[in-house]
């Protein structure tokens, strides 16, 4: 016959019953931390109007380096222009924090704020050659 496990000693601080409050507190902490992190990642709101300088991180034999991709200007009335090209339209979706572009140089592309800021954008550019990711920072009023 196998020996019976010893009964919990109420004076022993390492019994399963005495560890229950600690385990419960740790579970609550693990649940609360991701919720707080998600709050920090919420979009700050509609991107600021103005001129944004954009670059792309590109891999080469020497590793990653940044290459300039020009400018995008967000204009009043939901309009935008890439460089000196045709004017397109953009729309900010408050629920998702995503800005979508229609017409113009980056038609079909989507953008989100970087670090929840309204003056920095991460644009997933829709091009025939692929879907590069541009990081754009507001450089002025345009």
C-alpha positions as CSV (number, residue, x, y, z in Angstrom):
1,X,0.0,0.0,0.0
2,X,1.1,3.5,-0.7
3,X,1.6,5.8,2.2
4,X,-1.0,8.4,2.8
5,X,0.0,12.0,2.2
6,X,0.4,14.0,5.3
7,X,-2.5,16.2,6.4
8,X,-2.1,20.0,5.9
9,X,-0.4,21.6,8.9
10,X,-2.2,24.9,9.5
11,X,1.0,26.3,11.0
12,X,3.1,25.5,7.8
13,X,3.3,28.6,5.5
14,X,3.9,26.4,2.4
15,X,0.7,24.3,2.5
16,X,-1.5,24.4,-0.6
17,X,-4.3,26.2,1.3
18,X,-1.9,28.9,2.5
19,X,-0.6,29.4,-1.1
20,X,-4.2,29.9,-2.5
21,X,-4.4,33.7,-1.7
22,X,-0.9,34.2,-3.3
23,X,-1.9,32.3,-6.4
24,X,-5.1,34.2,-6.8
25,X,-3.2,37.6,-6.5
26,X,-0.7,36.5,-9.1
27,X,-3.5,35.5,-11.5
28,X,-5.2,38.9,-11.0
29,X,-2.0,40.7,-11.7
30,X,-1.4,38.7,-14.9
31,X,-4.9,39.6,-16.1
32,X,-4.6,43.3,-15.2
33,X,-1.2,43.9,-16.9
34,X,-2.3,43.2,-20.5
35,X,-5.4,45.3,-20.0
36,X,-3.3,48.2,-19.0
37,X,-0.9,47.7,-21.9
38,X,-3.8,47.6,-24.3
39,X,-5.0,51.0,-22.9
40,X,-1.6,52.6,-23.7
41,X,-1.9,51.3,-27.3
42,X,-5.2,52.9,-28.0
43,X,-5.1,55.4,-30.9
44,X,-4.8,59.0,-29.8
45,X,-7.2,60.1,-32.5
46,X,-7.3,61.3,-36.1
47,X,-3.8,62.0,-37.6
48,X,-2.7,65.6,-37.5
49,X,-2.9,67.6,-40.8
50,X,0.4,68.5,-42.3
51,X,3.4,67.1,-44.1
52,X,4.9,63.8,-43.1
53,X,8.4,62.6,-44.0
54,X,8.4,58.8,-44.7
55,X,11.1,56.1,-44.7
56,X,11.3,52.4,-45.0
57,X,13.5,49.9,-43.2
58,X,15.2,47.8,-45.9
59,X,17.4,44.7,-45.5
60,X,20.7,44.4,-47.4
61,X,23.9,42.4,-46.9
62,X,25.0,44.9,-44.3
63,X,21.8,44.5,-42.3
64,X,18.9,46.9,-42.1
65,X,19.1,50.5,-43.1
66,X,16.5,53.3,-43.6
67,X,15.6,54.6,-47.0
68,X,13.6,57.8,-47.6
69,X,10.3,57.3,-49.3
70,X,9.3,61.0,-49.7
71,X,6.4,62.9,-48.3
72,X,2.7,62.6,-47.7
73,X,0.7,65.6,-46.9
74,X,-2.7,65.3,-45.0
75,X,-4.9,68.1,-46.2
76,X,-8.1,69.5,-44.8
77,X,-11.4,67.9,-45.9
78,X,-10.0,64.3,-45.8
79,X,-7.7,64.8,-48.7
80,X,-4.0,63.8,-49.1
81,X,-1.2,64.1,-51.5
82,X,1.9,61.9,-51.9
83,X,4.8,64.1,-53.0
84,X,3.6,66.3,-55.8
85,X,1.2,63.6,-57.2
86,X,-2.5,63.4,-57.6
87,X,-4.7,64.2,-54.6
88,X,-6.5,61.3,-53.0
89,X,-8.8,60.9,-50.1
90,X,-8.2,59.5,-46.6
91,X,-10.6,58.4,-43.9
92,X,-9.9,57.9,-40.2
93,X,-11.9,55.1,-38.5
94,X,-12.2,56.0,-34.8
95,X,-13.2,52.6,-33.6
96,X,-10.2,50.8,-35.0
97,X,-7.7,53.7,-35.1
98,X,-7.0,52.9,-38.7
99,X,-6.7,55.5,-41.5
100,X,-7.4,54.3,-45.0
101,X,-6.3,55.9,-48.3
102,X,-8.3,56.0,-51.5
103,X,-7.0,57.3,-54.9
104,X,-3.8,59.2,-55.2
105,X,-0.3,57.7,-54.8
106,X,-0.9,55.2,-52.0
107,X,-4.4,54.0,-53.0
108,X,-5.6,51.1,-50.9
109,X,-3.0,51.6,-48.1
110,X,-3.7,51.7,-44.4
111,X,-2.1,53.6,-41.5
112,X,-2.1,53.5,-37.7
113,X,-0.5,55.8,-35.2
114,X,3.0,54.9,-33.9
115,X,3.0,54.7,-30.1
116,X,-0.5,56.2,-30.0
117,X,0.7,59.5,-31.3
118,X,-1.2,61.6,-33.8
119,X,1.9,63.0,-35.5
120,X,3.6,59.7,-36.3
121,X,2.1,57.1,-38.7
122,X,2.9,53.5,-39.6
123,X,1.7,53.0,-43.2
124,X,1.2,49.6,-44.8
125,X,1.6,50.7,-48.4
126,X,-0.2,48.8,-51.1
127,X,2.0,48.6,-54.1
128,X,2.1,46.1,-57.1
129,X,5.6,45.0,-55.9
130,X,4.4,44.1,-52.4
131,X,3.3,45.7,-49.2
132,X,6.2,47.7,-47.6
133,X,5.8,49.4,-44.3
134,X,6.6,53.1,-44.0
135,X,7.2,55.0,-40.8
136,X,6.2,58.6,-41.3
137,X,6.7,61.6,-38.9
138,X,5.0,65.0,-39.2
139,X,7.6,67.5,-40.3
140,X,5.4,70.6,-40.6
141,X,2.1,72.1,-41.5
142,X,2.7,71.4,-45.2
